[in-house]
Amino acid sequence: MRLLFVGDVVGRPGRDALEALLPRIRDEREVDFVVVNGENAAGGLGITEKIARAFLGLGVDVITLGNHAYAQSDVFPFLDTSDRIVRPANYPVGSPGRGHTVFERDGRRLGVINVSGSVFLDASRSPFPAVDAAIADLRGKSDWVLVDMHAEATSEKVAMGWHLDGRVTACVGTHTHVPTADARVLPGGTAYITDVGMTGPHGGVIGVKREQALQRFRTLVPVRFQTAEEDPQLNAVLIEADDDGRAVGIEQVLVGV
């Protein structure tokens, strides 16, 4: 099984990069499943139903989210009705959406879990028991399991990787928008990377126009951020796994438009 996970899609530059590059990558790499983090897809904050449906139309199988999951209220009904988009599983019970799902194609089943870190981010409970509960619910319902750990602190992501080693196919980090150089398969057979990176404009500051970010840092005066446009790239990882659910490889895919 070959799974492509695409890091945080940011604004229109990220959406355009995904549209331009995903079909070719999927064909050339003989990808079986595609999962995309879309929590910054709508102007850098959240995702709309229209954008989510456009991603699915491009060949994305499941969309994961994060701390901006609820930034666009029009997506709330879609979160409740679609089983192809997930928000963090450790968000409050009763909030829009679900924390995990199963996508099936040709009798092959991929389980996808989304959790939020609790260090420097808002979450109603720890991601560790939340991910354990989701794994238990997916037992017998999926052949492979991917966890998107959307978190700020690298230590919390690394800890989650070790917590899940041998129990899921892959644990990939998102949120910081900067790809890390630690992609590896852990001893128990779980593919891991601290942050996949960002699909969007790398000519700014983690997706924001660099002059606006610099003004904020220099003056501490609030600035209305806008999405940058320069140097659009797609950041992803390609994970290969055996039929027993264990990963055998993880490779970074960093491609400019």
C-alpha positions in Angstrom: 0.0 0.0 0.0 1.3 3.5 -0.9 -0.2 6.4 0.9 0.4 10.1 0.1 -0.1 12.6 2.9 -0.1 16.2 1.9 0.9 18.8 4.5 -1.3 21.9 5.4 -2.8 23.5 2.3 -2.6 27.3 2.8 -4.9 29.6 0.9 -5.4 29.9 -2.9 -1.6 29.4 -3.6 -1.8 26.1 -1.7 -5.0 25.0 -3.5 -3.5 25.9 -6.9 -0.4 23.9 -6.1 -2.4 20.9 -5.0 -4.5 21.1 -8.2 -1.5 21.4 -10.4 0.7 18.7 -8.8 -1.5 16.1 -7.1 -2.8 14.2 -10.2 0.7 13.8 -11.6 2.2 12.7 -8.3 -0.6 10.3 -7.7 0.0 8.7 -11.1 3.8 8.7 -11.1 4.1 7.4 -7.6 1.3 4.8 -8.0 -0.5 6.1 -4.9 -3.3 4.0 -3.4 -4.7 6.6 -0.9 -4.4 10.4 -0.6 -4.9 12.3 2.6 -4.6 16.1 2.8 -4.6 18.5 5.7 -6.9 21.3 4.7 -7.2 23.3 7.9 -5.7 26.5 6.3 -7.2 26.1 2.8 -9.8 29.0 3.0 -7.6 32.1 2.9 -5.3 30.7 5.5 -8.1 30.0 8.1 -10.2 26.9 8.1 -11.9 25.2 5.1 -15.3 25.7 3.4 -17.6 23.0 2.1 -16.9 24.2 -1.5 -13.2 23.8 -1.0 -13.5 20.5 0.7 -15.6 19.2 -2.2 -13.1 20.5 -4.7 -10.3 18.6 -2.9 -12.3 15.4 -3.1 -12.9 16.1 -6.8 -9.1 16.2 -7.3 -8.7 12.7 -6.0 -8.2 13.4 -2.3 -9.7 10.5 -0.3 -9.8 12.0 3.2 -9.2 15.6 4.6 -7.8 16.2 8.0 -8.1 19.5 10.0 -6.7 21.1 13.1 -6.9 24.2 15.3 -8.8 26.2 12.6 -11.3 23.5 12.0 -14.2 25.8 13.0 -13.0 29.0 11.4 -15.6 28.8 8.6 -19.0 28.1 10.0 -20.5 27.1 6.6 -18.5 23.8 6.8 -20.2 22.6 10.0 -23.0 20.6 8.3 -20.5 19.0 6.0 -18.4 18.0 9.0 -21.4 16.3 10.4 -22.6 14.5 7.3 -19.4 13.6 5.4 -17.2 10.7 6.4 -14.3 12.0 4.3 -13.3 14.9 6.5 -12.2 14.7 10.1 -11.4 17.3 12.8 -9.4 16.6 16.0 -10.8 13.7 18.0 -10.0 15.4 21.3 -12.3 18.3 20.6 -15.4 18.5 22.8 -18.0 15.8 22.4 -21.0 17.2 20.5 -18.9 19.7 18.5 -19.4 19.5 14.7 -17.7 16.6 12.9 -15.9 13.4 13.8 -12.4 12.6 14.9 -11.7 9.4 12.9 -13.1 7.7 9.8 -12.5 4.7 7.4 -12.1 5.1 3.7 -12.5 2.0 1.6 -11.5 1.4 -2.0 -11.5 -2.0 -3.7 -11.9 -3.8 -0.4 -8.9 -2.0 1.1 -9.6 0.1 4.2 -7.6 3.1 5.5 -8.4 4.4 8.9 -7.6 8.1 9.5 -7.4 9.7 12.9 -7.0 13.4 13.6 -5.8 14.7 17.0 -4.7 18.2 18.3 -1.8 18.8 20.5 -2.6 20.3 23.9 0.7 22.3 24.3 0.1 25.9 23.1 -3.2 24.8 21.4 -6.8 24.6 22.6 -8.1 21.0 23.1 -10.7 19.8 25.5 -8.6 16.8 26.6 -5.2 15.1 26.1 -4.6 13.7 22.6 -3.1 10.5 24.0 -6.2 8.8 25.5 -8.3 10.3 22.6 -6.1 8.5 20.0 -6.2 5.3 22.0 -10.0 5.4 22.0 -10.0 6.0 18.2 -7.6 3.1 17.6 -9.8 0.8 19.7 -12.9 1.8 17.6 -11.0 1.2 14.4 -9.9 -2.3 15.4 -11.2 -4.8 12.8 -12.5 -2.0 10.6 -9.3 -0.9 8.9 -6.2 -2.5 7.3 -4.0 0.5 7.8 -4.3 3.5 10.2 -2.9 7.0 9.7 -2.8 9.5 12.5 -2.4 13.3 11.8 -1.0 14.8 15.0 -1.7 18.5 14.5 0.5 20.2 17.2 2.7 23.1 18.0 5.3 21.4 20.2 7.8 19.1 18.6 8.2 17.2 21.9 4.5 16.4 22.0 4.6 15.1 18.4 7.7 13.0 19.0 6.1 11.6 22.2 3.0 10.7 20.2 5.1 8.9 17.6 6.6 6.7 20.3 3.2 6.2 22.0 1.8 4.9 18.7 4.8 2.9 17.5 3.7 -0.6 16.4 0.0 0.3 16.8 -0.6 2.4 13.7 0.8 2.5 10.2 1.9 6.1 10.3 1.9 9.2 12.7 2.6 12.4 10.8 2.9 15.9 12.3 1.2 19.0 10.9 0.6 22.6 11.9 4.0 24.3 12.0 4.2 24.5 8.2 8.0 23.8 8.1 9.1 20.3 7.0 11.4 18.5 9.4 14.3 16.2 8.5 13.4 13.2 10.7 11.2 11.0 8.5 11.8 7.4 9.5 10.1 4.1 10.4 10.2 3.5 14.1 11.2 0.1 15.5 7.6 -1.2 15.8 6.8 -0.4 12.2 5.2 3.0 12.4 6.2 5.6 9.8 6.9 9.0 11.6 7.8 12.6 10.8 7.5 15.6 13.2 6.1 17.9 10.5 5.2 17.2 6.9 5.4 20.9 6.0 3.1 23.2 4.1 1.5 23.1 0.6 1.5 26.8 -0.2 3.6 29.9 -0.6 7.1 29.4 0.9 8.1 32.9 0.0 6.4 34.3 3.1 6.5 33.5 6.8 4.7 30.1 7.3 2.2 31.2 4.6 1.8 34.9 5.6 3.1 37.8 3.6 6.6 38.3 5.0 6.3 42.1 5.4 3.2 41.7 7.5 4.9 39.1 9.7 8.0 41.3 10.1 5.8 44.3 11.0 4.1 42.3 13.8 7.4 41.0 15.2 9.1 44.4 15.0 6.3 46.5 16.5 4.0 44.1 18.4 1.1 46.0 16.8 -1.7 43.7 15.6 -1.6 43.1 11.8 -4.3 41.6 9.6 -2.4 38.8 8.0 -2.8 37.9 4.3 -1.7 34.8 2.5 1.6 35.2 0.7 1.9 34.2 -3.0 5.6 33.7 -3.8 7.3 30.3 -4.2 4.3 27.9 -4.1 5.3 24.3 -3.2 3.7 21.0 -2.3 5.1 19.3 0.8 4.1 15.7 1.4 5.3 12.3 2.5 4.8 9.0 0.7 4.4 6.1 3.0 4.7 2.5 2.0 3.2 -0.3 4.1 2.8 -4.1 4.0 -0.6 -5.9 4.2 0.0 -6.5 8.0 -0.4 -2.7 8.5 3.2 -2.0 9.3 5.1 0.7 7.4 8.3 -0.2 5.5 9.2 3.2 4.2 8.5 6.9 4.4 9.8 9.4 1.8 9.5 13.2 1.7 7.9 14.7 -1.4 8.9 18.4 -1.7 7.9 19.8 -5.1 7.7 23.3 -6.4 5.1 24.5 -9.0 
